[in-house]
Amino acid sequence: MEKVIVEKRIPGILEVGDILVSNGFGEDFVLKASSKTKNTASERYVNLDYYSVVENIPEYFMFVVEEFYGEDEAEFTFEVRRSNEDIYKRYLYFVDQINEAAPGSESDVVHHNLAWFIEWLVGNKPLIK
């Protein structure tokens, strides 16, 4: 299950803070919301295809990340367990592997991805352009 929260209003469709849920990779994101006041009740149903949502992160949507502990849900937390020096050494190792690999080989692709991931984690590469 994946969840996104609306970061930017889409007039007539979504409001900031709405949460859309997808039951799995590639499945549509859906919002089912109802509200009641003293005299009225209203319901909203929005269905957006998976790729439209994913392509508009982070401009309109932000992923909601949760860890599950039995039946309880908690917001995802993490702690860094490696020093900057350890991370940099691992990055240099991946760069060395790239230099030794044949261009376009599986090793080349894998090590490029791993190096990019470290660059993204430390803020040197954007996730989405």
N, C-alpha and C positions, 0 to 999 in steps of 0.2 A: 504494500500500500504506500502511495506517495501523496504528500500534501503540499500545497503551495498556498501562500497568503498573498492577497492582492496588495500591492504596494502603491499602485497608481489607479485612480478611478477610471472606469470605462463607462461613460454616461449612459444611463438606461439599462446597463447590464450588470456591472459589478461596482461595489463600493470598497474603499480602502478598509482592510481588515477582514474581508470575506475570505473564507477558507474553502478551496477546491480540493477534492479528493479523487485520486485515480486508484483503481483496484490493482493495477499492475502495469509493468512496462508496456507502453504503446496503447493502453486503454484510455478512453476519454476522461478528462477531469470534469467533475460534476459538483455543483453547488445545490443543495436542497436547504432552503431556509424558510422559516415561517415566523411571523410576528403577530402578536395580539395586543389590541388596546381594549379599552372598555367597550367600545361599540363595533369594532371591526377586527377582522382577521385577514391576513394576507399571506400568500405563499409565493416563493420565487424558486424557479428551477432553471439552472443554467448548465449547458453541456458544451464544453469546448474540447476540440480534438487535442490529443496529447502533444503533437508536434507544434501546434500554434502556441500552446502554453510554454513549452520548453524553449522555443525560439524567442520568446519575449521575456526571458529571465536575463538580467535583473531589472529591466526597464519597467515591467508591469507586475512581475511575480517574484516571490522569494520562496525557496524550498523550506518547509518546516521539517526539521530533523528531530527525531525522537528515538529514545532507546526504550525497550520494553522490559519491565521487571515484573514477571508474572502478569497480573491483571492491571498493575499500575503503569502509568506512563510518566516519564520524566524528560525534561529538556536535555538534549545532548550536551555533555560537557567533556572536556579533554584536558590533558596536561602534557606539556612538551617534556619528553624524557631524554632527548639527545641535545648535546651542546651544539652551538653554531659551528664549531670546529668539526665535530663528528658529521654533521650534515654536509658541510663543505667537502670533507674527504670522500664521502659517498658520492657526491656530485662529480668530483674529479675522477673517481673510479668509472662512473658511467660514461663520462666524456672520453676517457682512455679506451673503453670498450667500443665506443662509436668509431674512434679513429682506427681501430684494428679490424673492424667489421667491413665486409664487402658492402658497397653501397646498395641499398634496397633489400639486403638480406634480413632474415628474421631478427638476428642479433642487432643489426643496425636500427631497425624499427623499434624493437623493445627498449633498447638503451636510450634512443631519442625520447621515447615516451616517458621513461623514468627520469631523465634529466629535466624534461619539460615540467614534470610533476613537481620536482623540487623547486624549480624556478617559480612555479605558480604558488607553492606553499609559502615561499619567502617574499612573495609580492613582486617578482620581476616579470611575470607574464600574466596577461589577463586571461580569465576563463572564457569570456565571450567578448569578441571585438565589437 
